[in-house]
Amino acid sequence: MTTDVRDPYLAETEHVDPEIYGLIKEEEQYQIESVRLIPSENYTSRAVMEATGSVLANKYSEGYPGRRYYEGQRNVDQIETIVIERAKALFGMDHANVQPYSGSPANLAVYVALLEPGDTIMGLSLPHGGHLTHGWSASATSKFWKSVRYEVDEKTHLIDYDRVRAMAKAERPTIIVAGATAYPRQYDFAAFGEIAREVGAYFLADISHVSGLIVAGAHPDPAPYADVVMTTTHKTLRGPRGAMILCKAEHAEAIDKAVFPGLQGGPHENTIAGVGVALKEAATPAFRGYAQQIVANAKALAAELREGGFDLITGGTDNHLILIDLTGKKVFGKKYARALDRANIVANYNTIPFDPRKPFSPSGLRIGTPSVTTRGMKEDDMRQIARWMEQVADNVKDDAALDRIGAEVREFCRQFPAPGMHAV
Ligand SMILES: *Cc1c(COP(=O)(O)O)cnc(C)c1O
């Protein structure tokens, strides 16, 4: 379904490689015509895309500003310095390293910086919402270090800070990690910081999902309590795909050494420039309003889903994310996610805490509001989306019904311009 509209930014691609061009345009159309509810995704601005696709991709700049192993850094040094300064100001930390390629290598760099092999990482268990890199068994982080995992409460599905404290006292971890990919409530960073201090552990706040909310004041801030803060740049923060590590001055040298030369070679300065643009955008009053609306939208979506008979983990949300427990419905996560996609609503199946089913076909569905909020959708639109989600759940086997819903969703999406996109 390619469009007639010429995209000046892809004109050469169309000429040189029509096959890749065609698929990029298909994807663009798909992103325009679908309600995208994957909570880790977003739409970047055109400015972010331009900087990320710029001539900076041609550079090699191993090292740090003023201390490079390559000549030719007169512009690159200035760019990276600006981005570092913006990151420090926005997150309120002493030091920033903006070179990590993505969130997973950034977490690895934190461990390389602060831990000896065999030291203990204590993180939230993956099926309870934690990330692979918080010491899960399939992750290299559990091969080089010992890992112990805390879980959420069986009844409330909330983090029980008394149990986190008890585990920390028993296990004496070297580092405690807070942060998750599927936790619909706020983290008590002050409590994590206190527990870490009590047992002499470092405290890493992995705010990948919620960093956009934090800089906008829509979520508590870990900066006063954390030794290190890691965030991806492409989730609620709305930048290009990448990550950064922020830390106290005392850890700056170790963090920088771990990123380069410890784990990485040349930084992707084009991505770093795109991060810089995103940080400038994130420091505006408009972005504060955006982040507040993400949360307002998530609450409206959660309320309407509950009304429609869905069970929500923890009963609702106070961030950007909702985890639906489908065990009461007659459909499982995978099948439901597929049916939703057919109806142009994109979400992902997910395990729920204490999931009785297997990870490849779990009982949950994970959704979030960053992308739909970027397009300007508001509470009323969330209620409409929830009603479509109910209709899809009732018609998972009826392709004709799903296609009918899909046509309505496509029509609806046309009212909300997708930033940075040229197709119509
Ligand atoms: C997304 C995420 C990561 C990893 O980021 P990638 O860029 O996918 O490697 C790490 N931790 C948390 C909590 C995340 O949500």
The ligand as an SDF file (V2000), in Angstrom:
LIG
                    3D

 15 15  0  0  0  0  0  0  0  0999 V2000
   13.9650   -1.5260   27.1610 C   0  0  0  0  0  0  0  0  0  0  0  0
   14.6470   -1.8370   28.4480 C   0  0  0  0  0  0  0  0  0  0  0  0
   15.9950   -2.2120   28.4930 C   0  0  0  0  0  0  0  0  0  0  0  0
   16.8270   -2.5750   27.2800 C   0  0  0  0  0  0  0  0  0  0  0  0
   16.8330   -1.7530   26.2430 O   0  0  0  0  0  0  0  0  0  0  0  0
   17.2730   -2.2330   24.7710 P   0  0  0  0  0  0  0  0  0  0  0  0
   17.5390   -0.9370   24.1150 O   0  0  0  0  0  0  0  0  0  0  0  0
   16.0990   -2.9830   24.2200 O   0  0  0  0  0  0  0  0  0  0  0  0
   18.4760   -3.0930   24.8930 O   0  0  0  0  0  0  0  0  0  0  0  0
   16.5950   -2.3740   29.7370 C   0  0  0  0  0  0  0  0  0  0  0  0
   15.8860   -2.2050   30.8690 N   0  0  0  0  0  0  0  0  0  0  0  0
   14.5830   -1.8710   30.8580 C   0  0  0  0  0  0  0  0  0  0  0  0
   13.8580   -1.6960   32.1390 C   0  0  0  0  0  0  0  0  0  0  0  0
   13.9170   -1.6910   29.6570 C   0  0  0  0  0  0  0  0  0  0  0  0
   12.6210   -1.3720   29.6540 O   0  0  0  0  0  0  0  0  0  0  0  0
  1  2  1  0
  2  3  1  0
  2 14  2  0
  3  4  1  0
  3 10  2  0
  4  5  1  0
  5  6  1  0
  6  7  2  0
  6  8  1  0
  6  9  1  0
 10 11  1  0
 11 12  2  0
 12 13  1  0
 12 14  1  0
 14 15  1  0
M  END
$$$$
